[in-house]
């Protein structure tokens, strides 16, 4: 689906190319690099980015490897995991965001899986992030869920990797959850769901301890009708940043139709954008 927003081309160290979609704010007080949820392309967040830009938050939308403007597609012979997403793609995206920011503050945020990877990216690049934003996000750890979801997740974390190995990739579009995902991404996601910890394969850095060392402020925006992310799931994720000052804002309804759930906020993003802008106005260093 085409769009009219400006873009910033990015090339990772292994040659993978993609674009950051840019929603410019002429009087920006900060710049936010925002990471989509699993299976979602950057262009699906353009309305959100525009709303943020109107409120003084210059916004760059990241593109996941394998989706949208990415030069790759997952296949049996084309595979990657969290290591590539973090150490190659997000490293390049953060460099591009820093280069474009000038003296603006760089915030990193994300939705759903993107919120988890935002925290992991910040753990790797502590000096490059002055604030974190979690929107409708949390850890997929099965113990954070109750009822049928607890049982279902334990099966999902076994079944999805098996399906991905069978097909050479995870066919999310056909199965009704996520997109065309690489086997390695599904393996790393499932491992975090089983254990509650982020220890992706081939990543030498202890991400858990580095998250504990983060001190930048964190905002979580929780959708009250989001059964994908119960409060326990959000708490499990944000509690990993034990030294950070955390703020939670809960959104119970929108001005238009639809419930405040895991995806509806993307169609009605103004409340979420306003919450982020108001939070940063309280967090931003004040001029002397």
C-alpha angles and dihedrals in degrees: 000000000000123000136188100225121119115257137208113213114223131190122195123217092261093054098261109145130201141148135249111217110224126210103187124213112198093206099033121170093189143002123235124204103203125197121208127230123261112298094006124120125223092245090065088069099051094107089053092048092050091050090051092048090053087056096051101268111120104213136206118189115212121219119220120231107264098025138086112334093006114124091220137068125196115254140147090276095036112065138153141161141197091301092065093042092052107031098036113022102029092040089056093043093051090049090051092047091049091049091050095044101067105185095344120120114255117224123184122208144153150182124247107321087007090063091055093050091045089061092045091049090050089050088057095043105034094157092055100055126067098173141015131215126197116190119187088336140133143138117293091222107148094221089065090067132072138205121005093349092064091054094041094051093053088056093043093054089057099036102047095056089048091052091047091053092047094053098031088243136031108268096211097162091059094044097045100244129088122336137272096318131187117246092239093055091052091047093051093044092049091048091055089049092052098045106023089231134105108230104137119188119271094011107125096191117091096237094184094059092041090054089052088055095055114111102176117116118264130207122196119194110198124195108219095216094047106122089172089068116034118188091262091058092052091046092050090056100042094042087067086074093066094163097048126095105241129200125188125202119186122206114203102174145000130229090246133048125300136061125276095258140141096287110015092079089068089064093044102032103155096094092050093046091048091051091052094047092048092048093051092048086061095043102042116103110258119231115257 
